[in-house]
């Protein structure tokens, strides 16, 4: 169990899996008292890319795992099949986001001198291997899938400030959505230059230039 939960008042409820269906898996993320109730926050992950898909919460009167499972199952039943389910470009986008977040955490720990030389060497080696795999997958995408990398999704347009707070800083969120890394790793850059420029222009309109 993660150390942050060892002394948790409701340790029996965090973090545990409370729901799963064909497309999603849900875990309790946090449980705490609010007024005379217990607030339970759930995070839902996609099973094809393992990325966080959505968050939701509900209130219960007592720490009851069965009640959490029932509430979560009802929520998962309302979620349809993601439109880009098992799409190759979606996998690449998820790997890109994970890479940005991992690197940010690595740099933070490095700045705080928390890492040994052995860990640093291991991290850099694994990072290079993951980069190689992602580059290979990117260049195996069909033209249609490559275009999807630079097609702005509605949820990216509608993103709210509170969603930015999930990340440690706006720059991290910006780096994920900018997707410069993905474009630079595509074999035929000229072919997709127009899509990339159009995408970047829209990103600048939404987030401003960094």
N, C-alpha and C positions, 0 to 999 in steps of 0.2 A: 504494500500500500504506500502511496505517496506520503512523504513526511508531513505535508501540510494538512493531512487528514487524520493523523495519529491521535490528536487530542480533540478532534471535532466532536461537538455535542451529539451530532447525529451520525456518528461514524459508520453505523450499520447501513446508512443510505447513500454514502458517497465514498468513492465513485463506483457505481454499479450499473450494469446493463439492465434497463427496464423495458426494452422493447426491440423487436426486430421483425422485418418483413422481407419481401423479395428485393427491395431497393435500398432500404435504410436500416440503420442500427442506432439506438438511442441510449444515452448514458446520463445519469444524474451528474450535474456539474457543480451544484452548490445547494445547500439546504440550510436555512436559517430562520429564526423567529422574527415575525413581524406582527405587531399588535397581539392578538390572541390566537394567531394561526402560525402554521409553518409554511414558508414559501419554498417551493422546489423548482430549481432551474434545470432544464433539460437541454442537452445539445444533441442534434441529430446529424449523423454522418452518412454520406453516400457510400454504398458498398463497392461501387466500381472504382472510385478514386480515393476513398478514405478521407475526403475533405469534409469539413464542417458544412452542412447544408442549411441548417436553420437552428434557431433557439426558441424556446417557449418556456413558460412557467405556469404554475398553478398553486393553489393553496389547499392544505390538508389540515385536519384538526389534531392528528396524532401521527407519530412516525411509523407509518404503515407501508411496507414495501409493496404489498398486494395492491393497495390503492394507487400507488405510483405506476405500477404496471398497467392497471386498467386505464388510467388517464392517458398514459403514453400510447397505448394501443389505439385508443380512439383518435388521437392526433395523427398517428402514422397512417391510419386508414384514410384520412383526408388528403394525404399527400399522393399525388399521382406520380407516374413514371417520369423522371426528368427527361426533358425533350432531347438532351444530348447524352442520354444514357449510353455508356460504353463507347462513346465517340472517341476516336484516337486523339483529336485535338483537345478534348476535355481533359484527358489524362495528362497531356503535355502541359496544359495550363496549371493543373493541380501540382505537378512536379515543380513547375516554375515557382509557384507560390510557396511551396514547402522549402525550396532552396533559399528564397529570399528570407524567410522567417528563421530558418536554421542559421544562416550566415549572420543575421542580426544578433541572435542569441550568442553565437560563438564570439562575435566581436565584443559584445558587452562583457562576457566572462573574461575575454582576453585582456580588455582594458582594466579589469579589476584584479588581474594576476591570479585568477582562480584555476588556470589550466597548467598541467604539467607538459613538458616537452614531448613526452610520449603521446599524450592525448592530442596535442596540436598536430603532430606528424600523422597520427591515425586519421584525424578529421580531414586533413588536407588530401590524404590518399583516397579516402572514401569519396570526398567531394569531387575529385577528378574523375573517378570511375562513374559516378552518377551523372556527371556532365557528359561524358562520352555516350552513355546510354541514351540520354535525352536528345543529344544531337542526332544520333542514329534514328531515333523514333521520329524526330521532326522531319528529317529528310525522306522518310518513308511515307509521310502523309500524302494523301491525294491532293490535287489542286484545290478541290472544294474544302477539304479539311484545313488546309493552310490558310485559306481565305477566312475561315471561321476564327482563326487566331486573332484576326484584326477586324472582326465584326463586333462592334460595341453592343453589349447585351443591355436589355432594359434595366436590369437590377444595378448595373454599373452606372447608368444614367441617374437612377433614382436613389443612389446611395446617400445615406443620411449621416450627420455628424456622429451620432451615437455608434454607428457601425465602424467609423474610423477609430473609435476608442478601443476597439478590440485589439488593435495593433499598438505597439509601444510608441509609435509616432506617425505623423502624416506622411513622412518621407517613405516609410516602409510600405504603406498602402499605395502610395504613388508609384513606387518601384514595381509593385506587383501588377498594377494596371497599365503601366507604361509598356511593358513587354519588350523593351529594347533587346534584352538578352535573346529572346526567341527569334526576333527578326535577324539579328546578327548571325545566328546559327543556321538560318535557312540557306540552302545551296544557291537557289536562283533569286537573289535579292531584287534584281531589277524587275522581275516579273511581278513581284508583290509590293513594289515600292509605292504605287498609288494607294493601295489599301493601307499601308503602314502610315503614310503621310496624312491620309484622311483620318485615320484612327487617332494619331497624335494630336491633330488639330482639335478634335473633339475632346480629348483628354485635357488639353490645355484650357479649353473653354470651361470644363467642369471643375478642375482642380487648380488652375492657374499654373504658370510656369515656375519650375524650381530653379 
